[in-house]
Amino acid sequence: MITVRDFEAAARERMDPVHFDYVCGAARDELTARANEESFTRLQLLPRVLRGSDKREMGVELFGSRAGLPVFLSPTAFHKLMDPEGEQATARAAAGAGAIMIASMAATVAVGDIARAARIAVPEGRPDIWFQMYIQPDRDVTEALVQRATDAGCTALVVTVDSPVLGANERNQRNGFHDLPPGLACENLRNLLGNEPGHVRQIVMSADLHWEHLDWLRSITSLPVILKGVLHPEDARLALAHGVDGLLLSNHGGRQLDTVPATIDLLPEIIAAVGGRVPVLLDGGIRRGTDVVKALALGAAAVGIGRPAVWGLAAGGEDGVRRVLEILRDELDHTMALCGAANLRDLTPDLVRGHPWSG
């Protein structure tokens, strides 16, 4: 398989159709999910020439984590639906490829086991795992999750803030997919408070959360806190005022509020609102190395992939995920060469045309 799309086709063939719909489905009419990809196709690259870039440097440092490429694995749930080893296989692949993995709160493997698998895969290095979480209304539960991630050696917290309620996925409704099959569970929520042997808590979405909850979360951890799901420029400014360390510009793959703009279309506004004070990451619609270059040129510090990694896992387990990352690395290197870029700093907004903010 030579493209990310090849893995999507292979995953469709191998997966239970209900589970494939869970992965690929989105909210309501799925307009935002499609827009995430389509918006990249409307952007054009305008290369530079004769710049002497025979070798490309793609490494990046983010919140103290060093990665070999500016592509990370965004948090995705339920990896054991795709492969028996679940998130452990994903973690080994990411570590081997030099990519940061953001482990989901809804993982089917506990975060400690995910981090351990990454370390075993690269014993000579220090693979970084970040932990994605939803602030829970019960502060004891939230604090226990933070402690569990810290004990596992996670080096950042990614706090999802776009989910006051669960998105309406009509594919799941039609398929009757509302819970994991018997034998699978969200392992980060098992025996969370230490006095509930075998009990697995439910993830609680709360519309009552506000900025003071974020202030409290920051007060109980020394880990960098990255907000995932901020889309409005004014909320980006508020996030900075409340001391966040970074933003992950994400519309949840179109799985929450349908008809919100594609993340690549919002990127210039968010970059302007942040003004260089913290890194801005982006996910949503990345399928090609050219997509990576466009996002980085418009100001993203790195980009995340969600569904492509899951397709790789379903199609080929650990090797499939690693191959997806290799494809994107090779395409990124090739595109940088054609754009005359020797390193990520050479990817500047003037290389992109067709964007509403390109003038």
VENZI-V780494 format. One record per residue. N is the residue number from 1. SS is DSSP state (alpha for helix, beta for strand, coil for the rest). PHI is phi in whole degrees, 0 to 359 (* if undefined). D_LAST is the distance of its C-alpha to the last C-alpha in whole Angstrom. Layout:
# VENZI-V780494
n & ss & phi & d_last
N & SS & PHI & D_LAST
N & SS & PHI & D_LAST
This chain:
# VENZI-V780494
n & ss & phi & d_last
1 & coil & * & 39
2 & coil & 241 & 35
3 & coil & 226 & 32
4 & alpha & 300 & 32
5 & alpha & 298 & 32
6 & alpha & 300 & 36
7 & alpha & 288 & 37
8 & alpha & 299 & 36
9 & alpha & 296 & 38
10 & alpha & 294 & 41
11 & alpha & 296 & 40
12 & alpha & 301 & 41
13 & alpha & 290 & 44
14 & alpha & 265 & 45
15 & coil & 271 & 45
16 & coil & 305 & 46
17 & alpha & 304 & 44
18 & alpha & 294 & 44
19 & alpha & 288 & 43
20 & alpha & 297 & 40
21 & alpha & 297 & 39
22 & alpha & 300 & 39
23 & alpha & 292 & 37
24 & alpha & 269 & 34
25 & coil & 288 & 35
26 & coil & 211 & 32
27 & beta & 283 & 33
28 & coil & 49 & 33
29 & coil & 275 & 32
30 & coil & 62 & 30
31 & alpha & 293 & 26
32 & alpha & 293 & 25
33 & alpha & 300 & 26
34 & alpha & 290 & 25
35 & alpha & 298 & 22
36 & alpha & 306 & 22
37 & alpha & 280 & 22
38 & alpha & 296 & 20
39 & alpha & 295 & 17
40 & alpha & 295 & 17
41 & alpha & 291 & 18
42 & coil & 277 & 15
43 & coil & 271 & 13
44 & beta & 241 & 13
45 & beta & 259 & 15
46 & coil & 244 & 14
47 & coil & 283 & 17
48 & coil & 260 & 19
49 & coil & 229 & 22
50 & coil & 53 & 25
51 & coil & 246 & 25
52 & coil & 64 & 28
53 & coil & 252 & 28
54 & coil & 282 & 31
55 & coil & 228 & 31
56 & coil & 249 & 29
57 & beta & 255 & 29
58 & coil & 244 & 28
59 & coil & 291 & 30
60 & beta & 212 & 29
61 & beta & 245 & 31
62 & beta & 227 & 30
63 & coil & 54 & 32
64 & coil & 86 & 35
65 & beta & 263 & 35
66 & beta & 257 & 34
67 & beta & 232 & 33
68 & coil & 280 & 33
69 & coil & 207 & 30
70 & coil & 274 & 27
71 & beta & 237 & 28
72 & beta & 243 & 30
73 & beta & 266 & 32
74 & coil & 293 & 31
75 & coil & 291 & 34
76 & coil & 224 & 36
77 & coil & 264 & 39
78 & coil & 62 & 43
79 & alpha & 293 & 42
80 & alpha & 288 & 46
81 & alpha & 292 & 45
82 & coil & 262 & 44
83 & coil & 205 & 46
84 & coil & 301 & 50
85 & coil & 276 & 48
86 & coil & 56 & 45
87 & alpha & 294 & 43
88 & alpha & 294 & 46
89 & alpha & 295 & 45
90 & alpha & 297 & 41
91 & alpha & 296 & 41
92 & alpha & 297 & 43
93 & alpha & 296 & 41
94 & alpha & 297 & 38
95 & alpha & 299 & 40
96 & alpha & 295 & 41
97 & alpha & 271 & 37
98 & coil & 76 & 36
99 & coil & 250 & 34
100 & coil & 284 & 34
101 & beta & 250 & 36
102 & beta & 262 & 35
103 & beta & 282 & 38
104 & coil & 279 & 39
105 & coil & 303 & 41
106 & coil & 266 & 42
107 & coil & 291 & 43
108 & coil & 269 & 46
109 & coil & 229 & 47
110 & coil & 296 & 48
111 & alpha & 299 & 45
112 & alpha & 297 & 48
113 & alpha & 288 & 49
114 & alpha & 296 & 45
115 & alpha & 296 & 45
116 & alpha & 296 & 48
117 & alpha & 296 & 47
118 & alpha & 295 & 44
119 & alpha & 293 & 46
120 & alpha & 294 & 49
121 & alpha & 293 & 46
122 & coil & 229 & 45
123 & coil & 295 & 48
124 & coil & 273 & 47
125 & coil & 245 & 44
126 & coil & 227 & 43
127 & coil & 296 & 40
128 & coil & 261 & 39
129 & beta & 243 & 39
130 & beta & 257 & 37
131 & beta & 241 & 38
132 & beta & 269 & 36
133 & beta & 209 & 38
134 & coil & 255 & 38
135 & coil & 298 & 40
136 & coil & 264 & 43
137 & coil & 303 & 45
138 & coil & 277 & 48
139 & alpha & 296 & 47
140 & alpha & 297 & 50
141 & alpha & 293 & 48
142 & alpha & 299 & 45
143 & alpha & 296 & 47
144 & alpha & 294 & 49
145 & alpha & 295 & 45
146 & alpha & 298 & 44
147 & alpha & 294 & 47
148 & alpha & 297 & 47
149 & alpha & 294 & 44
150 & alpha & 296 & 45
151 & alpha & 297 & 48
152 & coil & 286 & 47
153 & coil & 93 & 45
154 & coil & 298 & 41
155 & coil & 250 & 39
156 & beta & 197 & 36
157 & beta & 251 & 36
158 & beta & 248 & 33
159 & beta & 258 & 34
160 & beta & 279 & 33
161 & coil & 235 & 32
162 & coil & 257 & 31
163 & coil & 230 & 34
164 & coil & 296 & 36
165 & coil & 222 & 38
166 & coil & 286 & 38
167 & coil & 297 & 35
168 & coil & 264 & 37
169 & beta & 264 & 37
170 & alpha & 285 & 39
171 & alpha & 297 & 40
172 & alpha & 298 & 42
173 & alpha & 296 & 43
174 & alpha & 294 & 44
175 & alpha & 276 & 46
176 & coil & 67 & 47
177 & coil & 266 & 46
178 & coil & 233 & 46
179 & coil & 202 & 48
180 & coil & 289 & 48
181 & coil & 296 & 51
182 & coil & 305 & 54
183 & coil & 96 & 55
184 & coil & 246 & 51
185 & coil & 203 & 50
186 & coil & 281 & 47
187 & alpha & 290 & 49
188 & alpha & 290 & 47
189 & alpha & 252 & 48
190 & beta & 274 & 52
191 & coil & 47 & 55
192 & coil & 291 & 52
193 & coil & 265 & 54
194 & coil & 83 & 57
195 & coil & 237 & 59
196 & coil & 228 & 58
197 & coil & 307 & 60
198 & coil & 80 & 58
199 & coil & 281 & 56
200 & beta & 248 & 52
201 & coil & 286 & 50
202 & coil & 270 & 48
203 & coil & 286 & 44
204 & coil & 256 & 44
205 & coil & 272 & 40
206 & coil & 226 & 40
207 & coil & 279 & 39
208 & coil & 268 & 40
209 & coil & 288 & 38
210 & coil & 214 & 36
211 & alpha & 298 & 35
212 & alpha & 294 & 39
213 & alpha & 296 & 39
214 & alpha & 293 & 37
215 & alpha & 302 & 38
216 & alpha & 297 & 42
217 & alpha & 302 & 40
218 & alpha & 298 & 39
219 & alpha & 285 & 42
220 & coil & 253 & 44
221 & coil & 218 & 42
222 & coil & 260 & 41
223 & coil & 286 & 39
224 & beta & 301 & 35
225 & beta & 245 & 34
226 & beta & 247 & 31
227 & beta & 271 & 29
228 & beta & 250 & 29
229 & coil & 110 & 27
230 & coil & 284 & 25
231 & coil & 243 & 22
232 & coil & 273 & 21
233 & alpha & 304 & 20
234 & alpha & 293 & 23
235 & alpha & 293 & 25
236 & alpha & 297 & 23
237 & alpha & 295 & 24
238 & alpha & 296 & 28
239 & alpha & 301 & 28
240 & alpha & 296 & 27
241 & alpha & 297 & 30
242 & coil & 266 & 32
243 & coil & 84 & 32
244 & coil & 292 & 31
245 & coil & 268 & 30
246 & beta & 185 & 27
247 & beta & 234 & 25
248 & beta & 250 & 25
249 & beta & 289 & 23
250 & coil & 209 & 25
251 & coil & 252 & 25
252 & alpha & 64 & 29
253 & alpha & 62 & 28
254 & alpha & 76 & 28
255 & coil & 267 & 31
256 & coil & 254 & 31
257 & coil & 267 & 29
258 & coil & 286 & 28
259 & coil & 81 & 25
260 & coil & 290 & 23
261 & coil & 294 & 19
262 & coil & 298 & 19
263 & alpha & 296 & 19
264 & alpha & 295 & 16
265 & alpha & 287 & 14
266 & alpha & 274 & 15
267 & alpha & 305 & 15
268 & alpha & 301 & 12
269 & alpha & 295 & 14
270 & alpha & 292 & 17
271 & alpha & 300 & 16
272 & alpha & 295 & 15
273 & alpha & 294 & 18
274 & alpha & 284 & 20
275 & coil & 62 & 19
276 & coil & 79 & 21
277 & coil & 283 & 24
278 & coil & 219 & 25
279 & beta & 293 & 24
280 & beta & 244 & 22
281 & beta & 261 & 23
282 & beta & 215 & 22
283 & beta & 224 & 24
284 & coil & 113 & 24
285 & coil & 91 & 24
286 & coil & 287 & 24
287 & coil & 229 & 26
288 & coil & 223 & 25
289 & alpha & 299 & 24
290 & alpha & 297 & 21
291 & alpha & 296 & 20
292 & alpha & 301 & 21
293 & alpha & 298 & 19
294 & alpha & 299 & 16
295 & alpha & 294 & 17
296 & alpha & 294 & 18
297 & alpha & 296 & 15
298 & coil & 274 & 13
299 & coil & 121 & 16
300 & coil & 292 & 19
301 & coil & 281 & 22
302 & beta & 192 & 24
303 & beta & 232 & 24
304 & beta & 247 & 27
305 & beta & 241 & 29
306 & coil & 245 & 31
307 & alpha & 304 & 32
308 & alpha & 304 & 32
309 & alpha & 294 & 35
310 & alpha & 293 & 37
311 & alpha & 299 & 37
312 & alpha & 299 & 38
313 & alpha & 296 & 41
314 & alpha & 293 & 42
315 & alpha & 281 & 42
316 & alpha & 207 & 44
317 & alpha & 61 & 44
318 & alpha & 305 & 43
319 & alpha & 297 & 43
320 & alpha & 294 & 40
321 & alpha & 296 & 38
322 & alpha & 298 & 38
323 & alpha & 294 & 38
324 & alpha & 302 & 34
325 & alpha & 293 & 33
326 & alpha & 296 & 34
327 & alpha & 300 & 32
328 & alpha & 293 & 29
329 & alpha & 297 & 30
330 & alpha & 296 & 31
331 & alpha & 294 & 28
332 & alpha & 297 & 26
333 & alpha & 300 & 28
334 & alpha & 297 & 27
335 & alpha & 293 & 23
336 & alpha & 299 & 23
337 & alpha & 300 & 25
338 & alpha & 291 & 23
339 & alpha & 270 & 20
340 & coil & 75 & 22
341 & coil & 253 & 22
342 & coil & 270 & 26
343 & beta & 207 & 25
344 & alpha & 293 & 23
345 & alpha & 294 & 21
346 & alpha & 282 & 20
347 & coil & 272 & 18
348 & coil & 240 & 14
349 & alpha & 302 & 11
350 & alpha & 293 & 10
351 & alpha & 278 & 12
352 & beta & 247 & 11
353 & beta & 236 & 9
354 & coil & 93 & 9
355 & coil & 271 & 8
356 & coil & 307 & 7
357 & coil & 260 & 6
358 & coil & 273 & 4
359 & coil & 92 & 0
